[in-house]
Amino acid sequence: MTQDLVVHLASAKWTFATRRVDHAVIAGMDYDFAAARAGDLILAQVESLGQHNRVQLTTGRPSNIYPGDMIVLACGTRYAPDQFEGLAEIDPAGADLLAGGGCIGRMVARNDRIKPATRLLPVGRLLDAAGQSVNLDLFALPASTRSDEIPVIFVLGTAMNSGKTLATAQLALGLRRAGYKVAALKGTGTGAFGDYNEYADTGAHWVADFTDAGMVTTYREPPARVKGCMKLLLAHAAERGCQIAVMEIADGLFQRETGALVADPWFRARLSGLVFACGDAVAAAGGVAELASHGLRPDALTGVLSCSPMAVAEAVAATGVPVLRKNDLADPAEANTFALRAFAIDRQAA
């Protein structure tokens, strides 16, 4: 490793997505950005600020960034209707900061309500001593010998910012208060410490997401890999003594990976409970109808919808599905009802 690279890596801001990386593995870098694939570590310099003026560090705190700063990120895709769509492509002349959790790539679409992406100048693709690219998948959780068959309550929603993360965290809190060892997991999405930290704050027995399975994002990943990630997280939850899991699935029902999961017989067989987050009664009715087309029905609706008594009444009238507020999900008695139902479904499946 050259002295310049040593200095750059020592001063660089290492992003959340790289938190499992062993820095000692890094022995050099190359400039073959055309060969970069999703998960490859990229050293980049901030060129100009746009939508993101901060990144999320491996320490769990945000850091302001400034032109000239060095950052270590992972090449990746992004699907975020409220922000960007991006591909895992690195142009040596300049790339985009697709997510503050540490995703660099090429922006292909942007929500008109946000600023253009922060621009980054790729400095190098990080390599190991054998000259191979250092990729997040090298640091994924190992395969587990434990079965992944613990009850899992999935949290789905209509879109970004519909209330899925809050619902996942509050239900995990309720289950913990009810005396269960609960895993709070995120199965798909883009790596970020906001969701991860919100889960951890509940006192969940174990917290993990798809970055622990070696992916910076799950967008455009093969369905088998996404499903394998979820199985791996559940197996490790069981290995750590968790009795039940709550798993958030990112974005809406029509998003590519979410849609594939909902249509997958494995998902339907694996599901021990379902919470659906939405913003209003029309979204609730549409979501319940779409889930019904796959043979699924939520146990409860929640999310932004639950803040309005009028919207709640409309949704219940339209769907017949009860609506739970965050305080309801966090209530140990309500959470215990979810757990008992999940255990009963699990026994029937066995």
MOBEL-V280389 format. One line per field, one symbol per residue. ss: DSSP state (H for helix, E for strand, C for the rest). psi: psi as a letter, one per 40 degrees, with the letter a starting at -180 (. if undefined). burial: + if it has 24 or more other ideal C-beta (glycine too) atoms within 12 Angstrom, else -. A space follows every 10 residues. Layout:
# MOBEL-V280389
ss->???
psi->???
burial->???
This chain:
# MOBEL-V280389
ss->CCHHHHHHHH HCEEEHHHCC CCHHHCCEEE CCHHHCCCCE EEEEEEEECC CCCEEEECCC CEEECCCCCE EEEEECCEEC CCCEEEECCC CCCCEEEEEC CCEEEEEEEE CCCCCCCCEE EEEEEEECCC CCECEHHHHC CCCCCCCCCC EEEEEEECCC CCCHHHHHHH HHHHHHHCCC CEEEEECCCE CCHHHHHHHH CCCCCEEEEH HHHCCCECCC CCHHHHHHHH HHHHHHHHHC CCCEEEEECC CCCCCHHHHH HHCCHHHHHH CCEEEEECCC HHHHHHHHHH HHCCCCCCCE EECHHHHCHH HHHHHHHHHC CCECCHHHHH CHHHHHHHHH HHHHHHHHHC
psi->hidddddddd eihhiddede hhdedheaia fgddehiheh hhhihhdiib dheiihidee iihiiiheih ihihhiiihg decihiighh hdeiiihdie efhhahheih heeiiiihhi hhdihiiade eiihidedei iiiieiiefi hhhihiidai feeddddddd dddddddeei hihhihdiah hieddddddd eeeidhhiad deefhdiehe iidddddddd ddddddddde eidiihhhhi aideiddddd ddehdddddd heihhhhidi dddddddddd ddeefihidi iaaddeehdd ddddddddde hihhidddde hddddddddd ddddddddd.
burial->----+--++- -+++++++++ +---++-+++ --+--+++++ +++++++--+ ++-+++++-- --+-+---++ ++++++++++ +-++++++++ +--+++++++ +++++++--- ------++++ ++++++++-- --++++++++ +--+---+++ ++++++++++ ++++++++++ ++++++++-+ ++++++++++ ++++++++++ -+-+++++++ ++++++++++ +---++++++ ++++++++++ -+++++++++ +++-++++++ ++-+--+--+ ++++++++++ +-++++++-+ +--+-+++++ ++++++---- ++--+--++- ++++++-+++ -+-+++++++ +++-++----
